[in-house]
Amino acid sequence: MLHLIALFFAGLYMPCICLLAGSLLIKAFAMWLKLNEKIQAENPPGSNQQQVLPVFVQNIGVVLISIHLFGLLLASSTETVSYLGLELRLMTVDSISLNFFASFALSILIPFFLRW
């Protein structure tokens, strides 16, 4: 029953399309990093040319992987959240919806807390 609810929220073909698109984006990002590594190798650190990569580019891979892991955790936590919701006398749909809303609110507020 929970899998049917998850398919209703996510759509039947969305996981497959996301896997295809995600793998292409990860491959493109890896190729982009290799290209920039070659450019940086040609320019030694003591040269007068500007650095090709901005500082934040190094963190993009970490953010990309953490976003995917957070989504996987959110998608796989439906049974646990449903069980906890039943303990609190909530319907399954309500507990899963509250979980999605709480995860959304947490993902919006985390960057503000990390800056401090």
C-alpha positions as CSV (number, residue, x, y, z in Angstrom):
1,M,0.0,0.0,0.0
2,L,2.8,2.4,0.8
3,H,4.5,1.8,-2.5
4,L,1.2,2.8,-4.3
5,I,1.2,6.0,-2.3
6,A,4.8,6.7,-3.2
7,L,4.1,6.0,-6.9
8,F,1.1,8.4,-6.6
9,F,3.3,11.2,-5.3
10,A,6.3,10.5,-7.5
11,G,4.6,9.4,-10.7
12,L,5.1,6.0,-12.3
13,Y,7.9,6.9,-14.7
14,M,9.6,9.7,-12.7
15,P,12.2,7.5,-10.9
16,C,13.4,6.0,-14.2
17,I,13.6,9.4,-15.8
18,C,15.4,10.9,-12.9
19,L,18.0,8.1,-12.9
20,L,18.6,8.7,-16.6
21,A,18.9,12.4,-16.3
22,G,20.9,12.3,-13.1
23,S,23.5,10.0,-14.6
24,L,23.9,12.3,-17.5
25,L,24.3,15.3,-15.2
26,I,26.9,13.5,-13.1
27,K,28.8,12.4,-16.1
28,A,28.8,16.0,-17.6
29,F,30.0,17.4,-14.2
30,A,32.8,14.8,-14.0
31,M,33.9,15.7,-17.6
32,W,33.8,19.4,-16.8
33,L,36.0,18.9,-13.7
34,K,38.5,16.8,-15.7
35,L,38.7,19.6,-18.4
36,N,39.3,22.2,-15.7
37,E,42.0,20.0,-14.1
38,K,43.8,19.9,-17.4
39,I,43.6,23.7,-17.7
40,Q,44.9,24.2,-14.2
41,A,47.8,21.7,-14.8
42,E,48.9,23.8,-17.8
43,N,49.0,26.9,-15.6
44,P,51.4,26.5,-12.6
45,P,50.3,28.0,-9.3
46,G,53.0,30.7,-9.6
47,S,51.9,32.0,-13.0
48,N,50.3,35.4,-13.4
49,Q,47.2,34.0,-15.1
50,Q,43.9,34.0,-13.2
51,Q,42.6,30.9,-11.6
52,V,40.1,29.2,-13.9
53,L,37.9,27.6,-11.2
54,P,36.1,29.7,-8.6
55,V,36.4,28.6,-5.0
56,F,32.8,27.3,-4.8
57,V,33.2,24.9,-7.6
58,Q,35.0,22.4,-5.4
59,N,31.9,22.2,-3.2
60,I,29.5,21.5,-6.0
61,G,30.3,17.8,-6.0
62,V,29.7,17.5,-2.3
63,V,26.4,19.4,-2.5
64,L,25.2,17.3,-5.5
65,I,25.9,14.0,-3.7
66,S,24.4,15.2,-0.4
67,I,21.2,16.3,-2.2
68,H,20.8,12.9,-3.9
69,L,21.4,11.1,-0.6
70,F,18.9,13.4,1.2
71,G,16.3,12.6,-1.5
72,L,17.0,8.8,-1.2
73,L,16.6,9.1,2.5
74,L,13.4,10.9,2.1
75,A,12.0,8.4,-0.4
76,S,13.0,5.4,1.7
77,S,11.7,6.7,5.0
78,T,8.0,6.4,4.1
79,E,7.5,3.1,6.0
80,T,9.2,4.4,9.2
81,V,7.3,7.7,9.0
82,S,4.1,5.9,8.5
83,Y,4.7,3.7,11.5
84,L,5.6,6.7,13.7
85,G,2.5,8.5,12.4
86,L,0.3,5.5,13.4
87,E,1.8,5.7,16.9
88,L,0.8,9.3,17.0
89,R,-2.7,8.5,15.7
90,L,-2.1,10.1,12.3
91,M,-3.2,8.6,9.0
92,T,-0.4,7.4,6.7
93,V,-1.0,10.1,4.1
94,D,-0.9,12.8,6.8
95,S,2.3,11.5,8.3
96,I,4.1,11.2,5.0
97,S,2.9,14.7,4.0
98,L,4.2,16.1,7.3
99,N,7.5,14.3,6.7
100,F,7.8,15.9,3.3
101,F,7.0,19.3,4.6
102,A,9.4,19.0,7.6
103,S,12.2,17.9,5.2
104,F,11.5,20.8,2.9
105,A,11.5,23.3,5.8
106,L,14.7,21.7,7.1
107,S,16.4,21.9,3.7
108,I,15.5,25.5,3.4
109,L,16.7,26.4,6.9
110,I,20.0,24.4,7.0
111,P,22.0,26.9,4.9
112,F,21.1,29.7,7.2
113,F,22.2,27.8,10.3
114,L,25.5,26.7,8.6
115,R,26.5,30.3,7.9
116,W,26.6,31.1,11.6
